[in-house]
Amino acid sequence: MRVAVLQGGRSLERQVSLQSGQRVEESLRRLGHEVHGVDIDHAFVRSLGELRPDVAFVALHGEDGEDGTVQELLEVLGIPYTGSAPAACERCWDKVVAKRTLADAGIATPDAVSVSESAFKQLGAADALGLVGERIGFPLVVKPSRQGSALGLRMVQSAGEAPAALVAALSYDDRVLLERFVDGRDLSVSVLGGETLPIVEVQPGDLDPYSARYTIGQSTFTCPADLDAATLAAAESLALRAFEALGCRGFARVDLLVDRTTGDLTVLEVDAVPGLTHTSYLPVAAEAAGIGFDALVERLVGLALQQAPTAA
């Protein structure tokens, strides 16, 4: 089978995408497929039109890969591809849209307020920061609405720290989220073919969130997570509900928090194009389920072929 592995691109997550793409390419070759790595650029449509792959494996993280752009083009080209359709990718990529979608579905997610750059420049939104703090409470988390891998994320302990955090977040996107901080256990629930894999609990290292996530040895993984039966069942159910509410298909990763005081579960976000590097949570969860990396890649390709391209 001829497989195009889409990777690289122009986003800030280019290097992570290349890591995922290289690992997928190596796996597909071991599985006996004809593999073509495609580093996304302005010639993408022409290149794929000439290549005419049987399936495209989307290992493209960040902008274009996670926001539905590439998926939309693959629909036009009539090429089956791994993962969710354009609309679901767009919903997951935009944290503001994702939160509203989850809330409308009755799914718990930390309280948050979204503010655009134009609101700060044109409407004096900075004068409302104190009210935002009163509504949500400190500490809170400031992060770009459309960015992945914890890029631009800052913890804010008081109103005085908010301006610097907002400037940092706005350097990544023109809309930011100010989200209630939940002191909780960090859980990652991967969904594969409509079923949950063993849950990964993550204890980040001392580096910044982005570096800790992608530097081997800087985050501690426990899989399966040490959860009581009730919490385990609730986390799996919540992850599937979030997966369905956002319209995902094939596979995705749902990030949850378990409040250390109340035990309540909340959904932080859903990643429609999860990483496949050596430190990524999906392969860790699959391995714990007895699904080696090659078997996981073959399964993802099979799921892609089962779902013919359709309009989002």
Summary of the structure (lengths in Angstrom):
residues: 312
radius of gyration: 19.3
end to end distance: 26.0
largest distance: 60.4
contacts: 1072
relative contact order: 0.16
helix: 41%
strand: 23%
